Amino acid sequence: MKKFIFGIIALLALTAIMPPATSKASKKDTPTGANCRKADYIFLEALRQREHDSIDAFFELLRHAHQLDPSNSVISYYLGFCYVTMDNSNRDIAEEGYRLMKEHFDAVPTDYDESLVYANVASRLGHNDEAISALDTLVKLFPDKLEARGRLADAYARGRHFREAIATYDYLESTEGKSLQLSLRKINFYMALNDTAGTIGEGRNLLLSAPNNATYNLLLGNIFMQVGNQDSALHYIDRAQQLDPENGMTYLTKAQIYYNEGDSVEYDKQIYQALISKDLDINNKVAVLTDYIQQLLAERDSSQRIDNLFKVLIRQHPHESEIHKLYSRYFATLHDYKKAAEQMEYVTDIDPSNAENWNLLMMFNLIAEDYPKALEAAQKALEYNPDSIELYQNIAPAYFQMKEYDKAIATYQKALEIADSTDYMLCSRLICGMADAYSALGDTTQAYDCYEKSLRLFPDNDLTLNNFAYFLAVRDMELDRAEQLSAKAVSLSPESPTVLDTYAWVFFRKKEYSLALAYIEKAIKNCKEDNAEILEHYGDILFMNGQFDQAVENWEKALELDPESEILRRKVEYKTYFNE
């Protein structure tokens, strides 16, 4: 019956149906001859329906045939396989299917294909010992069937019977000859058994089958490296390099040896050779370069070595977006966002349909404060991704920074139109952005309403809590509520310098200068980079606490960061007055 088996996989499309509860009980009664003949006829009709892709009819006819003659193991087998494949999420159905298939295997193990599929089902359902038993039976019945023997070895391995798996692979090799695939499996098993001699022996035997094979030499070198014999490892890796000078994996393996020995000079040389080798695939090169860059950055070494490597790789692979993307991220770690954006421009040229790449390009331009370029990238990005909510989330802040507040509001509104209305956090943040833009326009009423709406959607939105509190504080509006909002923001983001600064400013506006000083000092402590607004607030709070010299000192720092601020300039000019 083997020719019918492999089409049954189409039954995966069927809706799960529980097997009939009477299937086991009916076996107590011997079916009549008439029922047996009916079952055979219906089974043949089921197979005909399957040939015409009438899967539902096939399944229903099978169930009917099985009800008429549950002793027919062939019908049981097919029905069982249907149950196994139709609903893998229902363990009871799958187990009933497995039991039905086992009936046929126990009755007719010589049905080779059916028995092979049964063993596979047993293994998949976690009955690995049964799978081993079934495959062992097949191997004895069909000693020339190498597929069954290979699956038996795999089943041994799944059961962690590694010696038996190795012995079975040895038999396959005696028939088919040595192969890298089988040797690698055996080597892994020997290593799992902590059998160093067996591991090395298998590597040597593979190499003896083809002494001039660079891959086999490299494998034996790797084995010696794993067991700590670096001299022997280098001997075979050198041999692999002589046989195949362009094999990048030989250089990577050598690099690992030199890294283990602490030889950074030789390590660098091997990494460089690996990266410029022509046959090392691009994914490996990106992975190696990523690790290498991380190591150099950890060692605070940002010398020309990394730039030179990137230039070489880009000459080799000018149209590989992953290299340009990695180069971009490297510049980002150095806070050179202009160069990071330049590399992302190459990436978007190579793959313009990828919204994530456009978002990175926009983000780097925004951080570099090149807002026109960020918006230029956004317009191009929208041609390919008109419904990308992430793009709109970047476009709106760009308009805001350019003081084009009306366009920022319109962009937020567009984002809200395409956003998932059940994503309350996202919608809340978009409305908060609108509120900030209305505030900047001086439309206090609209700003207030948007902040309120944002909080109704998501009361724990720390951004809205903070911005709303600051909005109220700078206008001397509802200062008690501003304090409540800001306190909640601090509880949600206790380390944020921006949030702490707002809390300090609320207390400042409430004339609670000691509390204001305590929180502004926390904000200053948590700032990774100087911030003009926070420094100005710090100066104001110090001033009101009678610390005039320190106040001017912080105003001067703020003015250096924001030299266009006329208010800061006036504050600094008061220094002469304080010293009189």
Protein Blocks (a to p, Z undefined) as FASTA:
>chain_A
ZZmmmmmmmmmmpccddddfklmmmmmpccdfklmmmmmmmmmmmmmmmmnopaklmmmm
mmmmmmmmmmlmklmmmmmmmmmmmommlmklmmmmmmmmmmmmmmmmmlmmlmmmmmmm
mmmnopamlmmmmmmmmmmmmmmlmklmmmmmmmmmmnopaklmmmmmmmmmmmnopafk
lmmmmmmmmmmnopaklmmmmmmmmmmmommlmklmmmmmmmmmmnopaklmmmmmmmmm
mmmmmlmklmmmmmmmmmmnopaklmmmmmmmmmmpmklcfklmmmmmmmmmmmmmmnop
acfklmmmmmmmmmmmmmlmklmmmmmmmmmmnopaklmmmmmmmmmmmmmmbmklmmmm
mmmmmmnopaklmmmmmmmmmmmmmmlmklmmmmmmmmmmnopaklmmmmmmmmmmmpcf
klmmlmmmmmmmmmmmmmmnopaklmmmmmmmmmmmmmmlmklmmmmmmmmmmnopakll
mmmmmmmmmmmmmmbmklmmmmmmmmmmnopaklmmmmmmmmmmmpmbdcfklmmmmmmm
mmmnopaklmmmmmmmmmmmmmmbmklmmmmmmmmmmmZZ
